[in-house]
Amino acid sequence: MTDYCYPVLGEEANLPMYVLGAGARDQEFHFIRNEGYPNHQIIYCVRGSGVLKVDGQSFEIGAGTGFFLPGGVPHEYYPTEDIWETHWITFAGSEVDNILAFIKLDKARVFMIHDINQLDAIFKKMLYLMKTNYYYCGIQCSVLLYQFFMELHRVVNLQNGTQESQKLNQLSPVIEYIDKNYQKDITLVELADLIDLSPQYLCRLFKECLNIRPFEYLARKRVQQAKLLLLEGRWNINEIASMVGYNDCSYFCAVFKKHEMLSPAEFRSLHRKAKQ
């Protein structure tokens, strides 16, 4: 597959992120960029093999391997076989650096892609849309670019045995226990004992993985379930508070309002009006 497109930018250039170009080459060129490329690039290999040189290191790039090159970073890459098919996108936007930091691409990096199919499907949609020259294609490509980033985060950081995925796996029994027992009185010691940790380390692990503490996750789970019960309309608020694990209805209402910016009664009324 050899195909590429550099769209004429329209109003999408005002969006937080947008695509500058995308393409595929089944015989990738030999690029030497001593001053780097002006914009960020993500490149991944579909078949064949090549070499990337960046930051004084050399990396073998085969099928299922990708790399991120920040704008302005010197680099070189070239094929080592007759076929080295790569797919690439280049992009910009005011929020791109924040998104890249979230998905652990805050510097030049080589990564393994656990499952390339969904990622490649999003890439091909972007490339197809850009070539249609449809008026809103740039905006739709911006949406797809966000999906591409989130899928890349999933297949690279969450499914490849990284430290982050290992920590999330370690937390899984605790999260599953809270999800099933949110209506009960749950102690921090009880949760920590599930995975043989101290309560202090469990709090630290939650903070590192989810950026919240265990009881904050429990509160969000209870509010989530309370919203479903409020929408059913079969129980009063005091009953719902008890059903999701709160003995004190006033405290339940305070927690609910903190998360939803509405009281339980206001939430129920708002959705009743919406249905009408």
C-alpha positions in Angstrom: 0.0 0.0 0.0 1.4 3.4 -1.0 -0.9 6.3 -0.4 -0.7 9.7 1.3 -2.5 13.0 1.7 -1.8 16.5 3.1 -5.2 18.2 3.4 -5.8 21.9 2.9 -6.5 23.1 6.4 -9.8 24.9 7.2 -11.5 25.7 10.4 -10.2 22.5 12.0 -6.9 24.3 12.6 -8.7 26.1 15.5 -9.5 22.8 17.2 -7.4 21.4 20.1 -5.9 18.8 17.7 -6.0 18.2 14.0 -4.3 16.1 11.3 -1.6 17.7 9.1 -1.0 14.6 6.9 -1.2 10.9 6.8 0.2 8.2 4.5 1.4 4.7 3.9 4.5 3.5 2.0 5.3 -0.2 1.2 8.9 0.9 0.3 9.8 3.5 2.9 12.5 5.9 2.0 15.8 6.6 3.7 15.3 9.8 5.7 18.1 11.8 7.4 16.7 14.8 9.2 19.5 16.5 11.2 17.1 19.2 12.4 14.1 16.9 12.7 10.7 17.2 11.1 8.7 20.4 11.9 5.8 18.6 13.4 5.1 15.6 15.7 4.9 12.2 13.9 3.7 8.7 14.8 5.0 6.0 12.5 4.3 2.3 12.8 5.4 -0.7 10.7 2.9 -3.1 9.1 5.4 -5.4 7.4 9.1 -5.7 6.6 11.8 -4.1 8.8 13.9 -1.1 9.1 16.1 0.9 11.5 15.4 4.1 13.4 18.3 6.2 14.8 17.3 8.8 17.4 18.9 10.2 20.6 22.2 8.4 19.8 20.5 4.9 19.8 19.5 2.5 17.0 16.3 0.5 17.0 15.1 -2.4 14.9 11.6 -1.6 13.6 9.6 -4.6 12.5 5.9 -5.4 12.1 3.9 -4.3 15.1 6.6 -1.8 16.2 6.0 2.0 16.1 7.8 5.1 17.1 7.0 8.7 18.1 9.1 11.5 16.8 8.5 14.9 18.4 8.8 17.9 16.1 12.4 19.2 15.8 14.1 16.1 17.1 17.0 14.9 14.8 16.5 11.4 13.5 17.3 8.9 10.7 15.4 5.9 9.5 15.8 3.5 6.6 14.6 0.0 5.4 16.6 -3.1 5.8 14.4 -5.2 3.5 13.0 -4.6 0.0 9.6 -4.2 1.7 9.2 -1.9 4.7 5.6 -0.8 4.9 5.0 2.0 7.4 1.9 4.0 8.1 2.3 7.5 9.5 0.4 10.6 10.7 1.6 14.1 11.5 -0.5 16.4 13.6 -0.7 19.6 15.6 -3.0 21.6 17.9 -3.0 23.5 21.2 -3.8 20.4 23.3 -1.6 17.9 21.5 1.2 18.0 24.0 -1.1 17.4 26.9 -2.7 14.4 25.1 0.8 13.0 24.2 1.9 13.3 27.8 -1.2 11.4 29.0 -0.4 8.5 26.6 3.3 8.5 27.7 4.6 10.1 24.5 6.3 13.1 25.9 9.6 12.3 24.2 10.9 10.2 21.3 9.9 6.7 21.9 9.8 3.2 20.3 6.9 1.0 21.3 5.3 -2.4 20.6 1.7 -2.4 19.5 -0.3 -5.3 21.1 -3.1 -5.4 18.5 -2.6 -3.3 15.4 -6.0 -4.0 13.7 -8.2 -1.4 15.4 -5.5 1.2 15.4 -4.9 0.7 11.6 -8.6 0.8 10.9 -8.8 4.3 12.5 -5.7 5.4 10.5 -7.3 4.2 7.2 -10.5 6.1 8.0 -8.5 9.3 8.4 -6.6 8.8 5.2 -9.8 8.0 3.3 -11.6 11.1 4.7 -8.8 13.4 3.8 -8.8 12.2 0.2 -12.5 12.8 -0.2 -12.0 16.6 0.3 -15.4 16.6 2.0 -16.0 20.0 3.7 -16.2 18.6 7.2 -13.5 15.9 6.7 -10.9 17.9 8.7 -13.2 18.1 11.7 -14.1 14.4 11.4 -10.4 13.6 11.2 -9.8 15.5 14.4 -12.3 13.2 16.1 -10.6 10.2 14.6 -7.2 11.5 15.7 -8.4 11.6 19.3 -9.7 8.0 18.9 -6.3 7.0 17.4 -4.5 8.4 20.5 -6.8 6.6 22.9 -6.5 3.3 21.0 -2.7 3.8 20.9 -2.7 4.3 24.7 -4.7 1.1 25.1 -2.6 -1.2 22.9 0.7 0.3 24.0 0.5 1.2 27.6 -2.3 -0.9 29.0 -1.8 -4.2 27.2 1.9 -4.6 26.8 3.0 -5.6 30.3 4.1 -2.0 31.1 4.5 -1.0 34.7 1.1 0.9 34.5 -0.7 -2.2 33.2 0.9 -4.3 36.0 -0.3 -1.9 38.6 -3.8 -1.8 37.2 -3.9 -5.6 37.1 -2.8 -5.6 40.8 -5.7 -3.3 41.6 -8.3 -5.3 39.6 -9.5 -7.5 42.6 -10.1 -4.4 44.7 -12.0 -2.6 42.0 -14.1 -5.7 41.3 -14.8 -6.1 45.0 -16.0 -2.4 45.3 -18.1 -2.8 42.2 -19.9 -5.8 43.7 -20.1 -4.6 47.3 -20.5 -0.8 47.1 -23.8 -1.0 49.1 -21.9 -2.5 52.2 -19.7 -0.9 54.8 -16.2 -1.3 53.4 -13.0 -0.6 55.3 -9.6 0.4 53.9 -8.0 -2.6 55.7 -10.5 -4.9 54.1 -9.6 -3.7 50.7 -5.9 -3.8 51.3 -6.1 -7.4 52.6 -7.6 -8.5 49.3 -4.2 -8.0 47.6 -1.9 -8.3 50.6 -0.9 -4.6 50.8 -0.8 -2.1 53.6 -3.7 0.5 53.6 -1.1 3.2 52.9 0.3 1.5 49.9 -3.1 0.7 48.5 -4.0 4.4 48.6 -0.7 5.2 46.9 -1.4 2.6 44.2 -4.9 4.0 43.6 -3.5 7.5 43.3 -0.9 6.4 40.8 -3.3 4.4 38.6 -6.6 6.3 38.8 -5.5 9.6 40.4 -8.1 9.1 43.1 -8.1 7.3 46.5 -10.1 4.1 47.2 -12.9 5.8 49.0 -13.3 8.3 46.2 -13.7 5.5 43.8 -16.3 3.9 46.2 -18.1 7.2 46.3 -18.2 7.6 42.6 -19.5 4.0 42.2 -22.3 4.7 44.7 -23.3 7.9 43.0 -23.3 6.1 39.6 -25.7 3.5 41.0 -27.8 6.1 42.7 -28.4 7.9 39.4 -29.7 4.7 37.9 -32.1 4.2 40.8 -33.2 7.8 40.7 -34.1 7.4 37.1 -36.2 4.4 37.8 -38.4 6.4 40.1 -39.5 3.5 42.3 -37.8 4.6 45.5 -37.6 7.8 47.6 -34.2 9.4 48.2 -33.8 8.1 51.7 -34.3 4.5 50.4 -31.9 5.1 47.6 -29.3 6.4 50.0 -29.6 3.1 52.0 -29.5 1.0 48.9 -26.1 2.4 47.8 -24.5 2.2 51.2 -25.2 5.4 53.1 -26.9 5.3 56.5 -27.2 9.1 56.6 -29.4 10.5 53.8 -28.0 14.1 54.4 -24.5 12.9 53.9 -25.5 10.9 50.8 -27.1 14.1 49.3 -23.9 16.1 50.1 -21.7 13.5 48.3 -24.1 13.3 45.4 -24.1 17.1 44.9 -20.3 17.3 45.1 -20.0 14.9 42.2 -23.0 15.9 40.1 -23.4 19.6 41.0 -27.1 18.8 41.6 -29.0 17.3 44.5 -30.5 13.9 44.1 -34.0 15.5 43.9 -32.8 18.0 41.3 -31.2 15.3 39.2 -34.4 13.3 39.3 -36.5 16.3 38.4 -34.2 17.3 35.6 -34.5 14.0 33.9 -38.2 13.7 34.4 -38.6 17.1 32.6 -36.3 15.8 29.8 -38.5 12.8 29.3 -41.6 14.9 29.1 
